[in-house]
Amino acid sequence: MAGIADVSLDNLRTALSGQSETVADATVEKRILRTLLGALVGAALALSGTAMQAVTRNPIADPGILGVTGGAALAVVTGIAFFGLSSQLGYIAFATIGASLAAIFVYSISSLGRTGPTPIKLALAGAASSAAFVSLSTAILLPRTDLMRNFEFWRVGGVGGATWHGLAIGAPVILIGVVMLFTLVRGMNALALGDELAVGLGEHVGRTRLGIAAGAVILAAAATALAGPIGFVGLVVPHLCRMISGPDHRWLLPFAAVSGANLLVLADIIGRVIAQPQEIEVGIVTAIIGAPFFIWIVRRQKVRGL
């Protein structure tokens, strides 16, 4: 049980049994909550990234890079500042709307021109949109010092604010997105072969692509509402898992979910251990891990030629 305070196995056993209410027990409960939230959010982001890469056939698609998490965060901040949003379900609803609008906007911008939405154009449109969303969020929060203090750490992505209520609200929404993607796993494999072959295999390409995109947006939005905009998990995990499990989404999706959960929990532990007695938010740790990986992918000859 890594962290600032030392917790023994006896403390862990006592806290899980509910027999006492000591500081150590409260620490154990807090860390269990962080671990569960980190695993849930990590799995959701990894699945969302895998689905986005499948539906766009874009090796650098990711909820953060495409501006989806930024749009979700902006929508939540707007709801809190102007509509008095305070419930976890409200956060998720606004995040889903913001993520959907951001995805549509980025895809529309990158589709301009003769070449259509190439991987580089999608990444550039997403990066520019993300910067705009962050600037707008800051502009909304800056005059409101009370909101600024409360959401400063949330905006960089973190699991320190985990609660049982938040998990109870967010987990079913994430489950809906998971079920949608696993139901459409055959369609993901078909789309990977190209639209013409997918039609030949009996897939309704437009409907399948819309369903996969909707599942990916729901997962990214719910994860953002619960833990803030955490980047690069949806980029790094699918690529690493694809090297091991292969391109078949029947194996890739569950492998990515487990790997994403482990990655985010590990990133949270690293952030707590290396900066004691303070902590580094998990969103910063994943950015440090993911940024070099993103540069490596972009520099590959296969992507440069698209």
N, C-alpha and C positions, 0 to 999 in steps of 0.2 A: 504493500500500500504506500506508494511513493508520494512524497509531498513535504511541506514545510514541517509539519508535526509528525513525530514518530508514533506509529500505531502498531501494536503487537498483534500476533495471531489471536491471543486471548481477547483483546479488545474487539477484534473482528467477530469472533464467535459470540461474544456477549451482545454486541450491537445487533447481530442478525437474529439472536434469540429474543430481543426486545425486553431483556430482564432489568436493564438499568438505563439511566439517562445521564451519563457522564459526558464530559467534554470529548473524551476519546470516542465515545459512541456516536456523538454528533458528527465528529470528524469522519468516522467510517461511513455514516449515512450519506454525508455530503460527497464523499469520494465515489461511493456506489452510484449515486445520482449522476455524477460527472461521467463516470465510465459508461453507464447505460445511455446517456444522451449522446456521448461521443460515438459510441458504436452505432446508434440509430442514425445519427446525422451522417456519419462516414459512409454507412451502407447506402443511404439515400442518395448522397452526392455521387458515389461511384456508379450506382445504377443509372442515375440521370446522365452522367457523362457518357457511359457506354451506349445508352439509347440515342443520345444526340449524335454521337459519332456514327451510329448505324443509320439514322434517318437522314443525315446530311451527307453521308459518305465522306466525312471530313475528319482526317486524323488529328486535328487540333481543336475539335469541338469540345466544349466544356461549359458548364453553367456559368462559371465566372468569366471566362474569356469571351463568351458570346453575349455578355451583359445581362443574363437572366437573373442572377443573384443580385446584381446591382439594381435592376428594375424592381425586384421584390423588396429590397431594403428601402428604396425610395418610397414605394407605396406604403410600407409600414410606418415610416417616419411621417409621411403626409397624413396618414390616418390618425396617428397619435397627436400631431400638432394641430390639425384643423377639425378633426371629427371626434376628438376625445376618446379614441380607441384605447381600450384597456384590457380586453379579454384575449386569451391565447387563441381562441377560435377566430376572433376578429383579426388578429395578426396574420393568421394563416390565410384567411379569406382575402385580405388586402394584398398579401404577398403573392398569392396565386394570380390575382388580377394584374398586378404589376409585372410579374414574371412573364405572363402571357403577352402583354402589350410590348414588353421589351423584346421578346423573341420575335414577334411579328415585325417590329420596327427594324431590328438588326438584319433580319433575313430580307426584308424589302429593300433596305439600303444596299446590301451586298449584291442584290440581284440586278442592280442597275448596270447597264452596259452590255456589250455583246457577249462577253465571256460568262455572264451569269454569276451565281454565288460560289466562287472558287474558295478553297480553304484560306488563302491569304486575305482575300477580300472580306470574308466572314470574320476572321480574327481582327483585322483592322477596324471594321465597322463595330465589332463588339468592344474592342479596347476603347475606341472613341466614345461609344455610348456609355460604357462603364464610368469613364472619367466624367462625363456630363452628369450621370446619375449621382456620383459621389459629390460633385460640386453642388448640385441642387439640394441634396440631403444636408450638406453643411450649411448652405444658405438658409434652409428652413430651421435648422437647429440653433444656429449661431445667436440669434436674438433671444432665444429661450434657454437661459443658463441652467434652469432646473432640468430640462430635457437633455441638454448637452451633457451634463454630468452623468445622468443615468444611462445614456446610450453611447457614450464614448467608447467603452470597451466592447459593447455589442456590435458596433459598426465595423470593428476589425475582425470579428468572428471569435467566439469563445463559448465554452461550455460551463463556465463558473456559476452561471445563474440557473442551473438546472433545478427543477422542482418536480415533485410527483404529479402535480396537477398539469404542468406543461407536457410531461411525458404521456399522461393519460389522454390529453387532447391531440397531441401530435402523432403518436404512434398509429392510431387508426387511419389518419389521413395518409401517412406514409405507406401503410399497408395497402390502401386503395391504389396508389401509384405502382407499388410492387406487383400487385395482382394484374394490373393493366399490362405491364411490360411482359410478365411471364406468359400471359395469355397470347400476346402477339409475338412470341419468340420465333415462331415459324416465319412470320412476316419479316422480321429483322434479317434472318438468314436469306430470305428471298431478295430483299432490297439490296443486300450486299453484292448480289450478282448483277445488279443493274435493273432498271425499270422494265426493259423489254423482256428479259428472262423472268422477272417477277410476274409479269402479266401472263407469260406462257405457263407459269406454274400455278396459275389460278388465283393470284393475289389481286385484290382491288388496291392498286398502288396508292391512290389518293387517300382512301379511307384508312389504310394501314399506316401510312406515314402520319396522318393526323392523330390517330390513336396513340402511336408511339411518342409523338411529340407532346401530346397531352399528358401522358404518364410521366415523361421526363420533367415537364414543367411543374406538375404537382409535387414531385419528389424534391426538386430544387427549391420550390417556394416554401414547402413545409420545413425543410432543413434550414432555410434562411430565417424563417419566422422563429424557429426554436433557438438557433445559435448564432445568428448573424451571417453576413456574407463571407463564407469560407471558400477560398479559391484553390484551384489546382488538384484537389482530390479527384474530381471527375475527369481530369486529364491524365494524371500519372497512373492511377490504378488500372483503367482499362488497357493501357498499353503494356504494362508489366504483366497483367493477367493473360493478355492475348499471346504473349511470348511463351507462356507455360501451357495454357489450356487450348490454344488454337482459336480460330475465328468463329467456331460454332457457338452461337449465343445460348444454346441449351446448357452448355457448360460454362460459358463466359459470364453470364449474368450471376449465377450463384457464387462463383469464384470471386467476381468483382465485389459483390455485396460483403462477403466475409473479409476480403482484403481491405476494402474501404473502411470497415468498422475497426479492424486492427490498426490501420494506419492512423486514423484520427485519435484513437485511444493512446497510441504510442506517442503521437505528436503532443498530446495534452500532458502526458507524463514528462516528456522531455522539457516542455515549457515550464513545468512546476519545479523540476529538479535543478536545471542548470542556472536558474535565476534566483535561487533562494537568498533571502527570505521573501522576495517578490516572486512574480511569475510572468512568463511571456504568454500572451494569448495564443491559442491554438491556430488562429488564422495567420498569425505572423510566422509560426513554425512551418505550416504547410506552404506558405509563400516562399520561404527560404529553400525548402526542399523542391518545390515545383518549378520555380523560375528557371533554374539551369536546365531542367528536363524539357521545359517548353522551348528554350532556345535550341537545344539539341534536335528536337523534332523539326522545328522550322528550318534548320540548316541542312537537313537531309535532302539529298538530291531529288527524291521522290516528291517531296512537298514543294521544293523550289520550282519544279516544273509545272505545277498545277496553277 
